[in-house]
Amino acid sequence: MSQPFDRSATCEQPGKIDPELGEFWVEDPFQINFENNLSSYERNRVFLNVGGKGFLEISRLTGADSDGDGRGVVAADLRGTGQMDLIVRQSGGGPLLIFENDFPSGNFLDVRLVGKESNRLGIGARLVAKIGSRQLFRDQFPVNSYRSQAANRVHFGIGSAETVDELIIRWPSGKTQAIQNIRSNQHLVIAEE
């Protein structure tokens, strides 16, 4: 549902609804009552990747376990440390929540793309960071979610590695660009060649 900018806006019913399926329509979204509430107030959850072998639910440990009806979440390096913090937007005007990443820090590489032949932001590019025998894949698609949008950057957490042996960028234009021996812990701007 999209929310109008003021209380005088109405939206006509787009078609027949089936109350037996729990469908309903309210022409003025500001008049939705608790009987027909779009929110279920699901509790927020945080999952920790356990070495690619599954996930551990750590919501209570992080303090994110709340029933505040969080709807939009964005990961961002708010402190310039290379650690991605979380910003959570609550639905219905609740508080904006910021969760600082206090896990042990590792090395990182943060990349911003500048397209020349491709689009200006490099959206749609595929980046591959080669570190020893490992390859980390990222796509340049800034995350959008309900009432939130991430920065136009590609983040690689590279653990204890001091350098990225090779960074390969496959631009939307079809060009491929490779950069070798990039030191860790920096924000890098790469222009399409």
Phi, psi and chi 1 to 4 in degrees:
 res  aa     phi    psi   chi1   chi2   chi3   chi4
   1 MET       -  135.8  172.1 -175.9  129.3      -
   2 SER   -96.8  144.8   61.8      -      -      -
   3 GLN   -99.9  127.6 -176.3  171.6  -13.3      -
   4 PRO   -69.1  163.8   22.7  -29.0      -      -
   5 PHE   -79.7  -17.9  -68.0  112.0      -      -
   6 ASP  -144.5  168.6   62.1   45.1      -      -
   7 ARG   -78.5   -4.3  -67.9 -179.8 -179.1  -94.9
   8 SER   -90.3   -8.7   64.3      -      -      -
   9 ALA   -77.8  142.0      -      -      -      -
  10 THR  -131.3  155.2   58.8      -      -      -
  11 CYS  -126.9  119.0  -56.7      -      -      -
  12 GLU   -68.2  150.6  -70.1 -175.9   25.0      -
  13 GLN   -61.5  126.8 -176.5  173.5  -46.3      -
  14 PRO   -76.5  -16.4   27.1  -33.3      -      -
  15 GLY  -177.8 -170.8      -      -      -      -
  16 LYS   -71.7  138.0 -172.1  175.4  178.7 -178.0
  17 ILE  -109.3  157.9   60.7  168.6      -      -
  18 ASP  -118.9   98.5 -172.5  -12.9      -      -
  19 PRO   -60.1  -26.5  -18.0   27.2      -      -
  20 GLU   -65.4  -24.8  -70.2 -178.6   16.7      -
  21 LEU   -91.1    2.4  -65.9  175.6      -      -
  22 GLY    83.7   10.4      -      -      -      -
  23 GLU   -75.8  146.8  -63.4  177.1  -18.7      -
  24 PHE  -151.1  164.2   68.8   94.2      -      -
  25 TRP  -141.1  135.6 -173.3  -98.6      -      -
  26 VAL  -126.0  120.1  178.1      -      -      -
  27 GLU   -64.8  -32.8  -73.8 -170.7   -4.0      -
  28 ASP  -110.9  103.6  179.9   -7.7      -      -
  29 PRO   -58.7  -20.3  -20.4   29.8      -      -
  30 PHE   -73.9  -10.9  -71.9   96.9      -      -
  31 GLN   -98.1    9.9  -60.4  -56.6  -45.0      -
  32 ILE   -64.1  130.1  -66.5  174.9      -      -
  33 ASN  -107.1  176.7   57.8   34.0      -      -
  34 PHE   -66.1  -22.6  -71.9  106.9      -      -
  35 GLU   -66.7  -34.6 -175.3  178.4  -44.5      -
  36 ASN  -120.5   55.5  -66.9  -40.7      -      -
  37 ASN   -84.4  132.7 -169.3  -10.7      -      -
  38 LEU   -78.0  -11.5  -63.5  177.1      -      -
  39 SER  -102.5  136.7  172.3      -      -      -
  40 SER  -104.0   -0.5  -61.9      -      -      -
  41 TYR    50.4   50.1  -73.8   92.6      -      -
  42 GLU   -66.0  144.5  -59.2   87.2    2.5      -
  43 ARG   -71.1  145.5  -61.1 -171.3   75.6   80.9
  44 ASN   -69.8  147.1  -64.8  -33.5      -      -
  45 ARG  -133.3  146.4  -65.3  -74.1 -179.0 -114.6
  46 VAL  -126.6  130.1  175.9      -      -      -
  47 PHE  -119.5  134.2  -64.5   90.9      -      -
  48 LEU  -103.4  126.0  177.0   66.3      -      -
  49 ASN   -70.7  126.5 -175.9  -29.8      -      -
  50 VAL  -103.1   79.8 -174.8      -      -      -
  51 GLY    57.1   32.2      -      -      -      -
  52 GLY    74.9    8.4      -      -      -      -
  53 LYS  -107.6    7.4  -64.5 -177.4  171.3  103.0
  54 GLY   143.9 -171.4      -      -      -      -
  55 PHE  -129.9  145.7  -67.6   91.4      -      -
  56 LEU  -111.8  127.8 -176.8   61.9      -      -
  57 GLU   -81.6  113.9 -158.1  -88.4  -29.7      -
  58 ILE  -121.9   25.6   59.8  169.7      -      -
  59 SER   -56.4  -47.6  -52.9      -      -      -
  60 ARG   -64.0  -39.6 -178.4  115.1  172.2  108.2
  61 LEU   -65.1  -31.5  -65.7  172.0      -      -
  62 THR   -87.9  -14.1   64.5      -      -      -
  63 GLY    85.1    0.7      -      -      -      -
  64 ALA   -80.2  -11.7      -      -      -      -
  65 ASP   -71.8   88.1 -177.7   21.4      -      -
  66 SER  -135.9  162.6   76.4      -      -      -
  67 ASP  -105.8   32.1   60.6   -1.7      -      -
  68 GLY   -77.4   10.1      -      -      -      -
  69 ASP    61.8   48.2 -156.6   19.6      -      -
  70 GLY   -65.6  133.9      -      -      -      -
  71 ARG  -122.5  -36.9  -65.4  -65.7  178.9   97.6
  72 GLY  -117.9  136.8      -      -      -      -
  73 VAL  -136.3  139.0   64.0      -      -      -
  74 VAL  -134.2  136.6  168.9      -      -      -
  75 ALA   -94.4  131.5      -      -      -      -
  76 ALA  -151.8  147.4      -      -      -      -
  77 ASP   -85.9   83.2 -177.6    5.5      -      -
  78 LEU   -72.8  -24.4  -62.5  175.0      -      -
  79 ARG  -106.8    0.6  -60.8  168.5  -68.5  163.2
  80 GLY    69.9   27.2      -      -      -      -
  81 THR  -100.3   -7.7   61.6      -      -      -
  82 GLY    88.1   -2.2      -      -      -      -
  83 GLN  -100.5  131.0  -68.0 -177.3  -78.7      -
  84 MET   -82.1  119.0  -57.7  -58.6  -83.6      -
  85 ASP   -92.0  167.5  -55.1  -56.0      -      -
  86 LEU  -116.4  137.0  -66.6  177.9      -      -
  87 ILE  -115.5  124.6  -54.9  165.7      -      -
  88 VAL  -116.5  128.3  177.3      -      -      -
  89 ARG  -101.3  125.8  171.1   67.9  173.3   95.6
  90 GLN   -86.8  144.0  -53.2  -85.8   41.3      -
  91 SER   -77.4  151.0 -179.2      -      -      -
  92 GLY    75.1   21.3      -      -      -      -
  93 GLY    83.8   13.3      -      -      -      -
  94 GLY   -66.6  178.2      -      -      -      -
  95 PRO   -68.5  150.0   25.2  -32.7      -      -
  96 LEU   -80.7  126.6 -177.6   70.2      -      -
  97 LEU  -107.7  137.3  -56.9  173.7      -      -
  98 ILE  -122.5  125.2  -62.2  175.7      -      -
  99 PHE  -113.1  112.5  -64.7   97.0      -      -
 100 GLU   -76.6  139.6  -70.2 -175.5   -2.0      -
 101 ASN   -82.6  107.5 -177.5  -15.0      -      -
 102 ASP  -108.0   17.3  -72.0  -28.9      -      -
 103 PHE   -67.0  158.6  -78.7   95.4      -      -
 104 PRO   -55.2  134.1  -24.0   32.6      -      -
 105 SER   -78.0  150.2   62.3      -      -      -
 106 GLY  -128.6 -175.5      -      -      -      -
 107 ASN   -83.5  161.1  -65.6  -33.5      -      -
 108 PHE  -149.8  166.3   71.1   94.8      -      -
 109 LEU  -138.9  127.3  178.9   63.8      -      -
 110 ASP  -115.8  125.6 -154.3   33.5      -      -
 111 VAL  -122.6  133.6  179.5      -      -      -
 112 ARG  -118.2  132.3 -174.2  169.5   64.9   85.9
 113 LEU  -100.6  145.3  -60.7  176.1      -      -
 114 VAL  -126.9  106.7  178.5      -      -      -
 115 GLY   -80.0  146.7      -      -      -      -
 116 LYS  -110.7  -66.1  -57.7  -84.0 -178.1  174.5
 117 GLU   -78.6  -36.1 -170.4  175.9  -39.0      -
 118 SER   -76.8 -179.7  -60.6      -      -      -
 119 ASN   -62.5  155.2   61.4   75.9      -      -
 120 ARG   -55.5  -33.9 -175.0  174.1   58.2   88.3
 121 LEU   -96.9    0.1  -59.3  174.6      -      -
 122 GLY    69.3   19.9      -      -      -      -
 123 ILE   -64.4  128.8  -66.4  172.8      -      -
 124 GLY   102.7   -5.1      -      -      -      -
 125 ALA   -73.2  148.5      -      -      -      -
 126 ARG  -108.8  128.4  157.9   80.8   39.1  112.5
 127 LEU  -114.7  136.3  -69.1   83.4      -      -
 128 VAL  -126.8  118.8 -178.6      -      -      -
 129 ALA  -100.7  121.0      -      -      -      -
 130 LYS  -101.0  123.4  -65.5 -176.1  176.9 -176.1
 131 ILE  -132.7  102.2  -55.3  159.5      -      -
 132 GLY    60.1 -127.2      -      -      -      -
 133 SER   -89.0   -3.3   61.5      -      -      -
 134 ARG   -90.1  150.3  -65.6 -175.0  -32.1  162.9
 135 GLN  -130.4  126.8  -68.6 -173.1   32.0      -
 136 LEU  -109.4  126.6  -56.6  174.8      -      -
 137 PHE  -106.1  136.0  -66.4   82.9      -      -
 138 ARG  -140.7  146.1  -58.8  -74.1 -174.9  -87.5
 139 ASP  -111.7  142.3  -67.6  -36.8      -      -
 140 GLN   -85.6   87.6  170.8   59.5  -38.8      -
 141 PHE  -137.8   97.2  -74.8  108.1      -      -
 142 PRO   -54.7  129.6  -21.3   31.3      -      -
 143 VAL   -68.4  129.7  174.5      -      -      -
 144 ASN  -120.2  133.8  -67.9  -62.2      -      -
 145 SER  -140.5 -178.0   64.0      -      -      -
 146 TYR   -55.1  115.5 -179.0   69.8      -      -
 147 ARG    60.1   30.1  -66.9 -172.2  175.2 -173.6
 148 SER  -155.9  153.4   55.1      -      -      -
 149 GLN  -149.0  134.8  179.6  176.1  -12.2      -
 150 ALA   -79.7  163.6      -      -      -      -
 151 ALA   -66.6  157.6      -      -      -      -
 152 ASN   -85.9   64.0 -165.4   42.5      -      -
 153 ARG  -135.3  155.9  -67.8 -176.7  174.8 -178.1
 154 VAL  -112.8  124.6  178.5      -      -      -
 155 HIS  -111.4  131.0 -178.4   86.1      -      -
 156 PHE  -117.7  121.6  -67.7   94.6      -      -
 157 GLY   -89.0  119.4      -      -      -      -
 158 ILE  -115.7   16.1   59.6  174.2      -      -
 159 GLY    62.0 -127.9      -      -      -      -
 160 SER   -90.2   -2.0   60.6      -      -      -
 161 ALA   -63.6  134.8      -      -      -      -
 162 GLU   -86.3  -23.6  -63.8  -68.0  -33.7      -
 163 THR  -141.2  156.8   60.8      -      -      -
 164 VAL   -97.2  118.1  171.2      -      -      -
 165 ASP   -60.4  -42.6  -60.6  -35.1      -      -
 166 GLU  -154.2  137.2 -175.5  175.3   35.7      -
 167 LEU  -115.9  118.7  179.4   65.5      -      -
 168 ILE  -108.2  129.6  -60.5  170.1      -      -
 169 ILE  -117.9  122.4  -56.0  159.9      -      -
 170 ARG  -103.6  103.5  -67.3 -173.8 -177.2   98.4
 171 TRP   -74.6  155.9  -67.0   89.9      -      -
 172 PRO   -58.4  -24.9  -24.8   32.9      -      -
 173 SER   -70.2  -13.7   65.2      -      -      -
 174 GLY   102.5  -12.9      -      -      -      -
 175 LYS   -71.3  150.3  -69.5 -177.1  178.5  179.1
 176 THR  -119.8  135.7  -60.4      -      -      -
 177 GLN  -131.1  136.3 -171.9  172.3  -16.1      -
 178 ALA  -128.2  138.2      -      -      -      -
 179 ILE  -128.4  131.1  -57.2  166.0      -      -
 180 GLN  -104.3  155.8  -75.6   79.8   30.4      -
 181 ASN    49.9   66.0  -59.8  -42.5      -      -
 182 ILE   -97.7  124.4  -56.9  168.7      -      -
 183 ARG   -69.6  152.0   66.3  176.3  171.1   76.0
 184 SER   -78.1  175.1   63.4      -      -      -
 185 ASN    58.9   51.1  -58.9  -31.9      -      -
 186 GLN  -146.5  159.5   66.0  171.5  -45.2      -
 187 HIS  -103.0  119.3  -59.6  -80.6      -      -
 188 LEU  -116.2  133.1 -170.1   61.4      -      -
 189 VAL  -105.7  123.7  177.1      -      -      -
 190 ILE  -120.8  123.5  -59.5  174.6      -      -
 191 ALA   -95.1  141.3      -      -      -      -
 192 GLU   -64.8  132.5 -177.5  177.3   13.1      -
 193 GLU   -95.0      -  -67.3 -179.4  -14.5      -
